[in-house]
Amino acid sequence: MALPGTLGISWGNRTLRRFDGAVIPGVVDTDALVLTGAASTAGFVVEKIADEYNVLRWMLTVGGTSATAPPATISGLADGATVLGTLAVGATTCALTITIEGGVYGIRPKWSDTTTTYEGRQTLLNTVMPVRLGDQIKLRPGTYGLVGGVKSYTQRIRFLTPTGTWTGSNWVKISPRDPLTTVWAGTLLDGFSAEATGRNAYLWFDQINWSVPLLDGQDPNSTSIFSGASVSNYVKITNCQFLCPETIGTPPTGTGRDLSIAITANGSFWYIEDNRAENVWIFCTSSSVGDTLVITGNDIIGCYNDGFKTNHYNIKFEDNFITNKRCADPSTLSGSDGAHPDTVQHLGWSDGISRTIGTYKRNIMVRGDGRPSWPDGQGMFLTDSKNGSSLLGLEMENNFVIMTMQNGISLTNSIDPVVRGNATILDPTVGGVVNTNTGTDPYIYTPAIALGGESSATAHGGILSGNIRNQAVITYGNHNPPPVATNNITLDPAAVSGPSSYAENFVNPEFGAVLNSRAAVIARFTPKVGGPVDLAGAGPWDTSGNWRTYGAATQVTMAAPAGGPELVPSANFTIGANGSITGTVTVTPSDGGAGGTFTPPSVAISSGTPTATFTYTPPAGSATRTISVTNNGGLTNPPSVSYVVNAPSATMVTLSGPEQLLVGTTGTLTAEVDGFATGDLTITLNPVVGLTFGGVIVIQDGTSSGSTTITASTPGTKTISGSNNGGLAGPASINVVAFAPAVTYGNVAALVRCGFIAPVA
């Protein structure tokens, strides 16, 4: 077999030995790979295995037994260190460079199948791997957490506490080397009860795909990420996916019950941010009292029961998007199985202790395509606090909810809540639906705003301002005295015109499947200038589609472009404020005397014009300019920003491309200039036997690079050269080594990421 000239691999310095694939015994291979040099001395080995797909492959791995850490010569290497070696097949050699990633484990899909005992098979941290705070676990592509090849909720992969001192940011981060290439069937977080054991999780799961639906006969209350009552503390879940197919089976108790719960977040200090879920039973739930739950920036597309059901305090529930909320099939209603699910529900505290509940802001919850005759979820249902406990410090602002059920915003036992700028409106296209409490069909719900409580001692006061709803009466129950209510607007979904109609108040009020993103909702329900909603200052956003802010401004804000060419006006700098502006505030920009100009030289903002823009034209020369602003309104100035001025016109062209290219695959060939092209610059490539180019490379006027494709049809070293039509120097020629595998199974880059050495002919 032939080998590429060079090969580079990233490797964690805490990487364990192979955890999948059996070494093939008794196999005679006349083309055996041999590893020599420092890599071999450090403890790396090359062996032929049957991988998790039972494909025979050569794999570079770490010596030693499966249950031990790598040799000290590897684990002691610092981040960025390199280990050199040589791979040989007979007289053919390949230079190998292993770049060490400090504090990183590299593991593969069947890492849990190393022993026959339950705990040894399923427990990962501090059993097989002595993980420390600040370490990373890098996952190779594949499916994790299966037991005997099947998703199991009784034998899920478990984690124990990492060692070290918690600083507030030194998480143990668990993520794939390439985003979402890891599928995880189920994780049990246990052993973290700080009260009982002094241990916490400190685990950060990032860019993992948890999209494994239930199998027939499995517990419908099972969860992709589960923590038992009051046992998990400090867990972070970001940029992950929980995607299940549309439910089509006959679940145990109502449609949707063949879908699993995404996250059961018992315990304290959970951070669930920027994830995406499709067709889940519940996205996030908990049953025990816990401190701090941050749920921000998540997209939930299709949810059959409560979207978020928590029992925490110090909650931050902000900037989430929930659509296609559905409840159980009206023909199979069964007790609490989706009878009247809430998009957001707080279970309350039965211990009589009042706590700060937190903030619920800028969430968008819409019916989406819904289902004919099916009710969807209720809105914000923060209730069931009892035994004298109250919700303190509640801020519920700028939420937008479209639904077909009665509770738009319902609060129980809340003291001095701030509820403003929310919209809870009925989808008028749905018509009558089944009443999930009585079975009445058809039934028309009217989303309500209601505040109640056990008594005036546990529920009183607050602000209720600028809210939009369909029910004219706001009920207060035992919430006494009631909140100060101002500028709350009542709309009528049946009205086709007039001040109470949707058409009179919103720019383009459409309902149904078109509302599949935040931007779509905001665009359609931006208030019309001069309409009742606009004049009352009601609803989540203003007539420009910007989220409303409340309270007096204390600081000027500035949004700035990153940079631009010399002597050319920039994109807009946008000036605003962090609250309401009194009078007119003049804001003046400066580049610290660098010689640039601003257009206009100053801008004014006010309550009627809350934002303003200017551009910056930098002087000649490549540099980073510091842009600052001052104001005459006594507000705090924003931090200065850096504006990178691009290099002068180009003088030279260079080429770059892949060092190696698998025969039959396509790579990218890029041409760059050392400044910016003046007029379109064309780079014509000279023909090369065994290579096909996608065409000439064009670097467009004002840009610095362009590219084309390159495809290899025969192996060997290919020299690529060319010329340009702009009279610039270059490009110098470059070499690309094309090679063909003896067996084709994926592109070589993916194999390298997996730690495999591609057998090549």
N, C-alpha and C positions, 0 to 999 in steps of 0.2 A: 504494500500500500504506500501511497505518497502522503506527505504531511505538509501543512502550510508552513511557511517560513517562520512565522512567529504566532504566539497565542497568548492572550492576556485574560486573566480570571480574577474576580474579586472574591475574597474569602474572609470570613469572620475569624478573629483570633481566638474565639472561644468555641469554634465549630466542633461539634461532636462527630464521632465516627459514623459511618453509614448506618441509617436506621430503616432502610428498605432495600429490597432486592437481595437475593441470596447470591453469594459468590458461586460461580458455576464450577462444580468439582469435576475433575477428570476431563476437562475440555482441552484438547490439543489445538493450539492456534499457531500456525507457522508464521503469522504476521504479528506476533505478540508485541504490545507496546512496552517499552522499558523507560523508566524514569530515573535520571541520574542528576547529580549536582546538589546544590544547597536545599532544593525543595525536598529531595529524597532524604537528606540528612535531617531536615527539620521534622520529618514524620509524615509527609504526604506519600501516598502509594497510588498505583494504577492497578485496577483489577477489572476483570470481566464479570458482569453481573446480569441477572434477569431483573429488570426494573419492575415498578409497580404495575406496568402493563404487560409484563412477561416478555418484553423485548430485550434481546441480548445486546448489551452495550458495554463499551469501555467507560469506566468512571474514575475520575480523580477524587480520592477521598482521604480520610485521615486514619493513620494507623492506630492500633490499640483495640480494646474490646468495646462493644457497643454501649456499655453503660458507664463509660468513663469519659472525662473531659480530654481534649487533645493533649499531645505531649507538651511539656513545659516550653520547649523550643518554639512551638507555635503560639500557645496561649500567652507567652510573655512578650510577643511582638507588639509594637506600638501602632497606633492608627497611622496609615499611610506608608508603613514599611513595605518593602518589596522582597520577595524570595524568588531567586532565579533557579532555573533548572533546564534540563534538556530531555525531550521526548524523542525516542529513536525507534524506528522499525528497520532492522537491518542496518544498512548504510545511510538511510534517510533520517534526517534529524529535524527537530522543530524546537526553536527557542521558546521557553515557557517563562512568563512573568506572573507571579501571584502577588496581587496588591492586597495588603491586610487591612481589614476594617476593624478598628479597635472596639472592644466592648460589644461585639456582635456574634451571635450564634447563627449559623446557617443550618437549617433543618429541612427535611423532605417529608412527603405526605404520610408515610407509614411509620412515623416516629413513635407512635403510641403502641406499636405491635412488637415490642422488643422482648417482653417477658411473658410468662403465662399467668402471673399473679395479677389480680384486679388492680391493686394500687400501683404496682410497677408499670402496668400497661397504660393506665389512665392519668396518673399524676405526673406532671412535667416539671414544675419548678421545685427546686430544693430536694428533689428525689433523684432524678437522672441528671438534671442540670442545676448546678449551684449558681443560680442567677442572682445578680446584685442590682440594686437600684441604679438606674442610668444605663443598664445594658440594653441591647436591641436583639430581637429575635427576627431574623429575616427568613421568610418562608419561600421555599421553592414552589413552582407551580404544581397543582394537584388538589385532591380532596382530603381534608383532615377530619378526624373525629368519628370516622365510621368504625363500627365494631363488627368484625366479620363481614365487612363490605356493606353494612346496613346502618342507617341512621338509628341511633338508640338514645332514649331519654333516661335510661337507668344506668348506663355506662358511658357517660360523656366525659370528654377530656377535662381534667380538673387542674387547678392551679393552686399552689401554696405560696406563701408570702416570700418575696425576694428579701435578701439581706441588705443592710446598709442603713443610712440615716436619710429620712425624707426631707427634702429641701422645698417641696412644693412644686417642683418642676422636673425632677429626675425620674420620670416614669420609666417603667420597662415597656418599651414600644414593640408591639408585635405587628408586623406588616409584611406583605409580599415584596419581593424584589421588583416586581412589575405590578402596577395597580390592578387589583381585582382579578389576578390570575390564581388566587387561592380561594377555594370553596371550602367552607367550614360547616360541618353538619350539626354541631351542637356543642356548647361549652357550659360547664357547671362551675360557677365561681363559689368556692366554699373555703372554710378555714380562715376567714378574715375577721372574725368578730373581735374588734378591739377590746370590748368590755370583757370578753371571756378569755382571750388568748394574747392580747397585746399585738395582734397581727392585722395588717391591712393588705389590700390587693396591689395598689399602685400600678395597675395594668392599663396600657393604652393600646386599643385595637384600632388599626387604621387601614383603610382601603382593602378590606376583606369582604368576600362575597358569602353571605350567610343564606343564600337562596336555596334551601333544601326543604321542599314541602313534606307534609306528613305522608306516611304510608298507610295503607289500609289497616285499621285496627289499632293505630297508635293513639295515644292520649291527646285529645284535641286541645287540652290546656298546656301542652308541652311548649317549650320556649327555645328559641335559638340561643339566646344568652340568658342564663338563669342564675339567680342568687337566692338562696333560701332566706327565711325571715331574719332580718337584722344581722346578716353575716358579711356583706360585701361593702367595703369602703375604699374610695379613691379608684374609680373605674372610668376610663375615658373611651368613647366610641366615636370615631370620626370618619367621614368619607366612605362609609361602608354601604353595602346593598343588602336588602332583604326582599328579594323579588320572587313571588310565587305566581304560577299561572292562574288564570281565572278559574274559580272553583266550578267543577263540572260533576262532581260525584254526589252521593247521597250521604251527607255527614250525619253524625249521631243525633244532633238536636238542632236542626235548622241550617239553612244554607250558609256557608262560610265556615262551618266547624271542621272542615278538612284542612283548614289553614292554621298555621301555628302562630303563637305570640312571638313577636320579634324580641323584646327585651323585658325581663322581669328585674326591676331595679330596686330591690330591697337594700337596706343599709343606707349609708351616707356618702356624700361627695361623688355624685355621678355627673358626668359631662357628656351629653349626647348631642353631637353637633354635625350638621352638614351631611346627614345620611339620606338615603332614598329607600323607600319601601313601597312595594306594590302588592295588593291583595293579601293582607294579613288579617288575623282575627282581632288582635289588639297590637298597636305598635309598642307602647311602653306602659307597664303596669307595676304596681307595688302594693304591698299589704301591710307593711310595718312603718312606723314613724321613723323618718330619717332626716338628717340635716343636709341641705344643699342638693338641689337637683337643677342642672342647667340643660335645657332642651332648646336649641336654637338652630335655625337654618335648615331644618329637615323638610323633605318633600315626601308626603304620604299620599299615594295614589291608590285608593281602594282600601277600605277598612270596614269590617263587618260588625264589630262591637265597639266598645269605647276606644277612642283613638289614644287618649292619654289618661290613665287612671292612677293617681298618685296619692300618697299619704305623707308627703314631705313638707318641710318648711324651708324658708329661704330658697324659693323657687325662682328661676329665671326662665320663663317660657316666652320666647320672642322669635319673630321672623320665620315662623314655620308656615308651610303651605300644605293644606289638606283638602283633597278633592275626591269625588266618587265615594263619599261616605255612605254606607248602607247599613241597614239593620237586617235582622233575620227575615226569612220569607214569611209574610203574614199568614200563609196557610199552615205553617208549622211552628207557630210561636210556642215557646216552652219556657215559662217562668222568666228568668232573667236572661235567657239566651237571646240577646239582641232586642228585647221588647221595646226599650226606649234608650238606646245607647247615646252617650254624650261624646262630642268631639273632645272636650276637655272636662275632666271630672276630678274633683278633690274629695277624698273619702272622709276627711275630718279626723279629729283627735278625740278619743273617748276618755282621755285621762284628766280632763278638766284644765289642762295647761294651755294658755293663750300664747300664740307664737306669731312671728312675722312671716306671712305667707310668701310675699315677694311680688314680682312683676309679670304681667301678661300683656305683651305689646306687639303690635304690627304683625299679627297672625292673620292669615287669609284662609277661610274655611268655606268651601263652596260645594254645592251638590255635584257639579260636573255632569256626566251623562246620566247618573242616577239609575233608577229602574222604574218602569211604568207600574203604578199602583203600590210602589214600595215607599215607605217613609225612610228618610235618612236620619242622620244624627241630630241631636240637640246641640246647642252651642257651648257656652261656658257655664258649667254647673258646679260651682264651688259651694259645697253644702255638707250637711251631716255633721258639722262641728257640734258638739253636745257636752252635757255634763258641766256647763259653765265655761267651756273654752271658746275663744273667739279668734277670728282671723284678723291679724293686725297688719298694718303697713301695706295693704293691698293697693297696687296701681294697675288698673286695667284700662289700657289706652290703645286707640287706633287699630282695633281688631275689626275685621270685615267678615260677616257670616251670612251665607245664603242657605236656607234649610226648609224643611217641610214639617218641623215639629214645634212644640209649644215654647220651649225654653230657649230664648236667645241668650240672655245673661240672667243667671239666677244665683243669688248669694244668700247664704244663711250664716247668722252670727258673725257679722263683719262690723268692726268698729272703725269709723272714719275712713271708709274706702274711697278711692279716687277712681271714678268710672267716667271716662270722657272720650269723645271722638270715636266711639264704636258704632258700627252699623250692623243691625240684625234684621234681615229682611226675608220675606217669603218668596220662593221661586213661583211665579204666577203660571208657569207653563205646566206644572205638575197636576193641578186640579186636586180632586179628592183622593185621599189615600186611606188605607186601613188604619183605624185607631188602634194602636198597639196595646192599649189598656183594656178596651171594651170590645174590640172586634168590629165596631161600627164601620160600615163601608158604603158610600164614600164619606170621608170625614175631612174637614178643612181645619188644619192647625193655624194658629196665629202666633208667630214668635213674640215672646214677651220679655220685658225687663222687670225683674221682681227681686226685691230685697226683703228678707225676713229674719226671724230669729226666735230664740226662746223667750227673751225679755229685753227690755230697754237697757239692762245692764250688760248684756252680751252682744247687742246689735243696735248701733245708733250712729248718727252723724254722717259726714262725708260730703263728697262732691259728685254730682251727676249732671254732666254738662256736654252739650254738643253731640248727643247720641241720636241715631236714626233707628226707628223700629216701626213695625206695622200695627202694633196695639196701642191705642190712644192712652190707655190708663197704665201708669206705672204703679204696681202694688208694693206696699211696704210691710205688711204683716205687723210683726212686733218690732220692726226696726224703727225705734222712736227715741229722739226726734229723727225724722227722715233726713236724707242728705239735702243740701242746697241744690235745687234742680233749675238749670238755666239752658235755654237754646236747644232743648230736645225736640226733635222733629218726628212727626208721625206721617208715614206714607201709606198709600192704598194700592196694593198690587193689582186690583181690579180696575183702577182708573186709567183711562187711555190718554187723558189730558188733564190740565189743571195743576194747581200748586202741589197737590198731594200725589201726583203720578210720578212714576219712575222716569217717564219720558221728559217731563218738565225739569227734572232735577239732575239727570245724568247725561253725559255726552252721548253714549251709545249703549244703553242698558240691555245687553243680550244675556240669555241664559242657555244652559245646556252644555254640550260637549266642547263648545268653543272656549269655555273657561278652564283651560287646562294648564295655565301657568299664572304666576304672580302678575306678569306684565299684561296678560290678557284681561285679568280682572280689573287692574288699575286703569287700563285704557278705556274700558267700557263703563266704569262707574266713577270716572272723574266728574266732579260737580260742574254743572253749567254755570258760566259767569252770570251773576244776577238772579239765579234761581233761589228758591227758599233755603235749600241746603247750603248754598254758597253764602248767602247773607247771614245765616245763623252761625256760620263757622262750624258746621256739623260734619261728622264723618271722618274717616281715617286720613284722607289726603285732600289737598287743596285743588284749585282749578288748573294747576300745572302738573298735577299728578305727583306732587311731593308730599311726603308724610308730614302731617301737622305737628307743630311743636307747641309747648305750653310754658307759661311763665316768662318773666322778663329775661331778655338776653343778657348774658354776662361776658360773652366772648365773640369776636369776629372769627368766622371760619373761612378757610381758603382751600379750594380744590385746584390742583395745578397739573399741567402736562409734564412729562418727564424731561422733555428736551426737544430740540429741533435744529435745523440748519442755521449756519451763520447768515446774518443779513436778511433773514426771512421771518415774517411775523409768525408767532407761535399759534398753537391752538388756544382756546379760551382758558384763562384763569377765572374761576368762579368764586365770588365773594358772597358770604351770607352771614348769618348769626345763629347762635344756639338757642334762641328764644324770641319772644316778641320784642320789637324795636320801638322805642319811644322817640318821636320826632324823626329827623333825618340824620344819618351818620355818614360822614364823608371818609372814604378809605383811599389812601394814597400809597401806591407801590414804589419800590426802589430796588435797584440792583447793586447798591453799595458804591455807586460812582464808577461802575465798569464801563459806562458809555453807551448802554442800550437805551431804547426808547419804549415808552408805554403808550398804548392807544386804547381809550383816552388816558390822560395823565392821572386822573382820579375818578372814582365812581361813588355813587350815593346809594345807600340802601335805607328802606323805611318799612313801615308796616304794610304799605300798599305795594312796594317794590322790594320784597325781602331778599332778592339776589340781584347781582350785577356782574358783568364780565369785562375783562380787558385782555389785550394781547401784548406780548413782549417781542420786540425785534432786537436780537443780540448784535453786538458789534462783530467785526471780522475776527476770525481766529477760533481755534478749537480750545474750549475751556469749560469749566463748570461754574456757572454763575449762581450766586445766592440771591434769591428773591424774597423780600420781606414787605410787609405792609404796616402802616400806622393808621389810627383812626382818631377822630375828634369827638367821639361820643363817650369817652371814658371807659370803653370796653377793653378787655384783655386782647392783645394782638395775637394772632395765630403764630405757631412756630414757623421759622423761615424754611423755605424749600430749596432744593438744588435743581437747577435747570442745566442740563448737559447740552452744550453747543457742539454740533457735529463738526468733524474734521473738514478742512478745505477740500476743493475738488480733487478727484482721484488722479494718481500718477502711475499706479501699477496694478496689474491683474494677477491673482494667484488662483490656482486650482486646488481643490481638495476632494477626496472621495474615500471609499472604503479601502483599507489596506488589503483585505481579503474578500472574495466574493464567490459564493457557491455557484457552480455552473447551473444554469437554468433559473437563477433568481435575479432579482432586480435591485440595484442600489441607487444611491443619489450622488450625482457629481455636481459640485458647487463651485461657482466662480465668484470671487470677492474682489472689491477694489478698496484701496486704502483711504477712501474718502467717500465722495458721492459722485455718481455718474452725471455728466453734463450732456443731456440728450441720451436717448437709448443707446446702450453699448452692446454690441453683438460679439460673442466669442464663438468662432467657428472651430470645430474639433476635427483633427485629422483622422482619417479612417484607420482602424486597428483591426487586424484579423482576429476573429473570435469575440469581438465586442460589438454591441449594437447600442447606439446613442438614441435618446428620445428626440433629438433635434439640436439646433444651436442653442446656446445659453444667452439669454437677453437680460442685462441689468438695466432696469428701467430708469428713466430720468429721475434724479433726486434720491435714488436708492443705492445700496452698497453691495447687493448680492443678487444672484440668480442661480437657477439650477436646472438640470435635466436628468433623465433617468439613464442608467447604464445597465445592460444585461449581458452576462457572459454566456457564450455557447460552447467554448472549448477551454480546457485547463491551460495553465501556464502564466508566466509573468507578462503583463500587458503594459506597454508604455503609452501614456496618453499625453498628447500635446495639442496645441492650437494657436490661434492668433486672434487679435481683436481689431475692430475697425475704428478705434478711437485714437490711434497713435500712442497708446500707453505702453509701458514696459510690460513684458510677460505675455502670456503666462508661462512659467517654467513647467517642464514636463513632470508627471508623477507616475508611479508604478502601482498597479493593482494586480494581486496574485489571485487568479481564478483556479478553483479546484473542484473536483467532482467526488461525491461520496460513493463508497462501494454499495451502501444501502441508503436509500433516501428516506429520512424520517424527520422532517422539520428543518427549518433553517438553522445554520450553525450558530447564529447569535443566541437563539433560544436555548440550544444545547449547552453553550458556554455558560449562560446564566444558571442553568440547572447543575453545573459542575461536571457536565459530560465532555469528553473529548470525542469529537466526531470522527469515526473511522472514515478515511478518505482513500480513494483509489489513485 
